[in-house]
Amino acid sequence: MTHEDSGNYSGKHPEGTEVDPVVAEKLLAVAKEGGVGCAAAHAIAGECGREPGVVGRTIDLLELKIQRCQLGLFGYLPKHRIVEAAASVEPELENAIRVALQAGKLTCAASWDIARRFSLPKMAVSSACEKLGIKISTCQLGAFR
């Protein structure tokens, strides 16, 4: 869902999909200005022993926005995205990215894994992808596929 879909995030889930009450309580406690930060959502997943997708679905069902994507792809004001292309990409990093591609795209989870392996900020990997013309797909919270 995009920002144009605001107010109907729950519409992407089948009718009757239920809110996880434990996750919902924690999300509502940290929600600000109608949204929850990506980092906070992932922290809640860990605290509650839930997969990030469960937290993302609960965010949708509560009609909250996911803010401040840790890859810089969405949820920032006023530009919505803040990631910029890296000036250059080290060959080892480029190789790791290309090896991890699925259908020509790098998943959010794979980008996090690469950042961890190379001891880089997550946004450094998305910046490298911008430079290489590679799209990041399949948000772990379900914001985009």
C-alpha positions as CSV (number, residue, x, y, z in Angstrom):
1,M,0.0,0.0,0.0
2,T,1.2,3.5,-0.7
3,H,0.5,6.8,1.1
4,E,-2.4,7.3,-1.3
5,D,-4.0,4.3,0.3
6,S,-3.9,6.0,3.7
7,G,-7.0,5.0,5.8
8,N,-7.5,1.7,3.9
9,Y,-4.4,-0.3,4.8
10,S,-6.6,-3.1,6.2
11,G,-8.1,-3.5,2.8
12,K,-5.1,-5.5,1.6
13,H,-5.9,-8.3,4.1
14,P,-8.7,-10.9,3.7
15,E,-12.0,-10.0,5.5
16,G,-12.1,-11.4,9.0
17,T,-8.3,-11.0,9.5
18,E,-7.9,-10.5,13.3
19,V,-5.7,-8.0,15.1
20,D,-3.1,-9.6,17.4
21,P,-4.1,-8.0,20.7
22,V,-0.7,-8.2,22.3
23,V,1.0,-6.6,19.4
24,A,-1.8,-4.0,19.0
25,E,-1.4,-2.8,22.6
26,K,2.4,-2.3,22.1
27,L,1.9,-0.5,18.8
28,L,-0.7,1.8,20.1
29,A,1.6,2.7,23.0
30,V,4.4,3.8,20.7
31,A,2.3,5.2,17.8
32,K,2.8,8.9,17.0
33,E,1.0,11.0,14.5
34,G,-0.8,8.0,13.1
35,G,2.2,5.9,12.6
36,V,4.9,3.6,14.0
37,G,8.6,3.6,13.0
38,C,10.1,0.6,11.2
39,A,12.7,0.2,14.0
40,A,9.9,0.3,16.7
41,A,7.8,-2.3,14.8
42,H,10.8,-4.7,14.5
43,A,11.5,-4.2,18.2
44,I,7.9,-5.0,19.0
45,A,8.2,-8.2,16.9
46,G,11.2,-9.3,19.0
47,E,9.5,-8.3,22.3
48,C,6.3,-10.2,21.5
49,G,8.0,-13.2,19.8
50,R,6.2,-12.5,16.5
51,E,7.4,-12.4,13.0
52,P,7.7,-8.8,11.5
53,G,4.9,-9.7,9.1
54,V,2.5,-10.2,12.0
55,V,3.4,-6.8,13.4
56,G,3.0,-5.2,9.9
57,R,-0.4,-6.8,9.4
58,T,-1.5,-5.5,12.8
59,I,-0.2,-2.0,11.8
60,D,-2.4,-2.2,8.7
61,L,-5.5,-3.4,10.6
62,L,-5.1,-0.6,13.1
63,E,-4.9,1.8,10.0
64,L,-1.5,3.1,11.1
65,K,1.3,4.1,8.8
66,I,4.8,2.5,8.8
67,Q,7.3,5.4,9.2
68,R,11.0,5.8,8.8
69,C,11.9,2.7,6.8
70,Q,15.4,1.7,8.0
71,L,16.4,1.4,4.4
72,G,15.3,5.0,3.7
73,L,12.7,3.9,1.1
74,F,9.6,5.4,2.6
75,G,8.0,7.1,5.6
76,Y,10.0,10.4,5.8
77,L,8.7,13.9,5.5
78,P,8.5,15.8,3.3
79,K,10.2,13.7,0.6
80,H,8.8,10.2,1.6
81,R,12.1,8.6,0.9
82,I,15.6,9.7,1.9
83,V,17.9,7.1,0.4
84,E,20.3,8.4,-2.3
85,A,22.6,6.6,-4.6
86,A,26.1,5.8,-3.3
87,A,29.0,7.5,-5.0
88,S,30.5,4.1,-5.6
89,V,30.0,0.5,-4.5
90,E,32.9,-1.8,-3.4
91,P,33.1,-4.9,-5.6
92,E,32.6,-7.3,-2.6
93,L,29.4,-5.5,-1.6
94,E,28.1,-5.5,-5.2
95,N,28.8,-9.2,-5.5
96,A,27.0,-10.0,-2.3
97,I,24.0,-8.0,-3.5
98,R,24.0,-9.6,-6.9
99,V,24.2,-13.1,-5.4
100,A,21.2,-12.4,-3.2
101,L,18.9,-11.2,-6.0
102,Q,15.6,-12.9,-6.5
103,A,13.9,-12.2,-9.8
104,G,16.3,-9.2,-10.2
105,K,15.4,-7.6,-6.9
106,L,16.9,-7.6,-3.4
107,T,14.5,-8.4,-0.6
108,C,14.4,-6.3,2.5
109,A,15.5,-9.2,4.6
110,A,18.5,-10.0,2.3
111,S,19.5,-6.3,2.4
112,W,19.5,-6.4,6.3
113,D,21.5,-9.6,6.2
114,I,24.1,-8.1,3.9
115,A,24.4,-5.0,6.1
116,R,25.0,-7.3,9.1
117,R,27.6,-9.4,7.3
118,F,29.5,-6.3,6.1
119,S,29.0,-4.3,9.4
120,L,27.3,-1.6,7.4
121,P,24.3,0.6,8.2
122,K,21.2,-0.8,6.5
123,M,20.9,2.4,4.4
124,A,24.4,1.8,3.0
125,V,23.0,-1.3,1.3
126,S,20.0,0.5,-0.1
127,S,22.3,3.3,-1.3
128,A,24.4,0.7,-3.1
129,C,21.3,-0.7,-4.7
130,E,20.3,2.8,-5.8
131,K,23.7,3.2,-7.5
132,L,23.4,-0.3,-9.1
133,G,19.8,0.3,-10.3
134,I,18.5,-2.6,-8.2
135,K,15.1,-2.4,-6.6
136,I,14.5,-3.6,-3.0
137,S,11.3,-5.7,-2.6
138,T,9.3,-7.6,-0.1
139,C,9.3,-5.4,3.0
140,Q,9.5,-7.5,6.1
141,L,6.5,-5.6,7.6
142,G,4.5,-6.0,4.4
143,A,4.5,-2.3,3.3
144,F,5.5,-3.3,-0.2
145,R,6.1,-6.5,-2.2
